[in-house]
Amino acid sequence: MLLILAAVLPAAFLMVKVYKSDRVEREPAWLVISLVLLGMISTALAGAAEQLGDRILTSFLEEGSLGYNALFFFLVVGPAEEGFKYAVLRWRTWRNPEFNCQYDGMVYAVFVALGFALWENIGYVLMFGIQTAVARALTAVPGHACFGVFMGVWYGIAKRYDLYGEVDRSRRARRLCVCIPALLHGCYDFIASLESEVFVLVFLAFIVAMFLTALRIVKRLSARDQYM
């Protein structure tokens, strides 16, 4: 029970923080809960895609080599995890009448991302224990939340363009919903895979910079939010 709580609490804290920042009209509980559950489901879909990608890459590269890690994290893990998060996000919310403010896109994307992180975290913690819980509470869970923020920014913009009839701009914004978080996700995993004290510091600096940027975006969009 202690391990499960250690896995759940960081994601729950961030969910509450983002939810309370929705100052115009908070989303119904049933909707955000469904997004958390869909985020959990997307871990299985991403896991299957990653296993396939791993089999393809190990057919011509040594697992764990620099080339393998670069291709695996940037072309498999990042696109797979962020792509499936986006797929369930769009399926559940794009035409939902509750999606009537730009900040709503942020809330939806972060709840999907934290559902993903929550389920992933439970698995890691049950396998590796409390030390893993502490490490992931400081790195992986905020990391997924940040990926969700960057996805949510462009998702809300895409919705606004769509409502204004600017189809091409909406389509480009939706592409950025996946591409930017996938790139950041790839950077996160690739830097973490580099075994050097220098890169430990680079990794921590990357997390801090990404988190502070995401926090600033949340505050700014929350303050400027209005009905579309």
N, C-alpha and C positions, 0 to 999 in steps of 0.2 A: 504493500500500500504506500509506503514511504517513497519507493522508487517511482511509482506511478504519479504520485503528487509532484515529485520533483520534475517529472517530464511534462506534466500538464500546466503547472502554475505559471511558468514564463510566458507561454502562449496565451493563457487566459488573461494575464495582466495586460499584455499588449492589445488584445481584443477589446478589453474594457476601455483602455486609453483611447484607441481610435474611435470606438463607438461613441464615447462621451464628447469627442471633438466635433461630432456632427450637430452643429448648432441650429440649422434651419429646420430640419424635420428628421428625427431619428427613424431608422428603418425598423420594420416590425421584427419581433424576435424570431418568428417562424422562418422568416426569409434568411436572416443571418445564420441561424442554426443550420438550415439546409445547405448554406454555402460552406460551413465548416465540414459537414458530412461529405459534401462533394469534393472538398479539398482532400479529405482522407482517402476517398475512392481514387482520386487522381494519382496517389502514391503508387498504387498497384499498376496502373496503366503506364506510368513513367518507369517503374521498375522493370516491366516487361520490355519496354523499348530499350532500356539501358542494357539489359542482358543480351538483347539482339545486337546492339552496337558493340558490346564487349566481344562477342563471338566473331564479329566481322573484323574488328581491329586486331585481335590476338591471332588471326590467321596470317598476318604479315608484320606484326610488331610485337616486341616483347612487352608483356604486361608490366606496368610500372616504370617503363622507360620514359624519358622526357617527351619523345615524339608521341608515344601512346597517350600519356597524360594530357598533352596539349589537345590532341584530336578528341579524346574521350570527353574531356570536360567542356570544351568549346563547341563541339559538333554533336555530342550525344547527350550528356547530362543536362547542360543548360537549356538547349532547345526542347528536350523531352519533358523535363519537369515544368518549365515555364509554359511550354506549349499545351500540355494537358491541363495545367491550372487555367490557362486562358480559355480552353475549349469548354470546360465545365462552367466557368464564369459567364461566358457569352451565352451558352445554352440556357442558363438559369435566369439571367437578368436582362439581356439586351432588349427584349420586348415587354419587360415587366413594367406595369404602370407606376410602380413605386420608384422607378429610376427617373426621377424628375428634377434632380439637382446634380451639378457636376461632381460635387464631393461624394455623392453616393457611389460613383465608380471607384473611388478610393476605398470606401468602406467594404464594398463587395470584394474587391481584389485582395485586400489585406485579410479578410476573413477566410477566403479560399486558401491563401498562402499559409495562414496560421493553422488551418485545418490540416494542410499537408505537413507542416512542421510538427504539429502535435502528434500525428500518427507515426511519423518518422522518428520522433523523439522517444516515444514510448518503446518502440522496437529497440533502439540503440540502448536506452537506459536499462531495459530488462536484460539485455545481453551483456552489457559492460559495467553496469553499476552506477553508484552515486557520483563518482568522479566524472564520468561521462555526462551526467545530468548537469553538473556545475559548468563544465566546459561548454556544453551545447547551449545552456541558458545564456551564456555570455557571447556566443558566436553564432551558432546555426539558427536559433530561433529568431533573434533580431535580424539575422541575415535574410531569412525568408520574409519577415515582415517588411524589410526594406525593398526586396524584390517586388512585393505586393504593392508598396507605395508607388514605385516607378511604373508598374503596370497600371495601377489605378489612375495615375495622372493622365496617361494617354487614353485610357478607356473612357474616362469622363469627357475628355476633349472630343473623342470620336463620337460619343453620343450627342454632344452639343452640335457638332457639324452635321450629324445625321438628321437631327430635328430641324436644322436650318436648310436642309436640302442640299448641302455641300457633300455629295457622295464621294468624290475623289479624295477630298481632304479627310473624310471620315475613314475611308479605306486605308489611307497612309497612316493615320493615327493608330488604327487597329494593328497594323503591321508593327509599329513601334511598341505597342503593348507587349509584344512577345520578344522582339529583337533586343530592346534595351535591357530588360531583366535577364534574358538569356546570356547576354554578353557579360553583365555584372556577375551572374551566377558562375559562368565559366571562369572569370577572373578569380572569384572567391575560392573555388575548388582548386584551380591550378596553382595559385600562390600557396594555398595550404599544403599542397603536395610536395613543395620544394623543401627538402630537408637541409635547412641551414638556419643558424641563429639570426642571420641578417634578415632572412625571409620571414622569420617569426615576427620580427618587428614590422616588416612591410605588411604582413597579413593583419596585424593588429591596427596599424595605421589605416589600412584599407577599410576595415570594419568600422572604425571610429568615424572616418570621413564619410562613408556611405550612410551611417546611422544619423550623423548630424545633418547631412543634406536631406535625408528623408524626413527627419523631424521638422526641419525648417519648411519643407514642402507641405507637410500636414498642417502646420500652424497657419501658413499663408493661405492655403486653399480653404481651410475651415473659416478663416476670418472673412474671405471674399465670397463665400458661397452664396448662391441665390437660386431661385427656381429657374429652370430652363423653359 
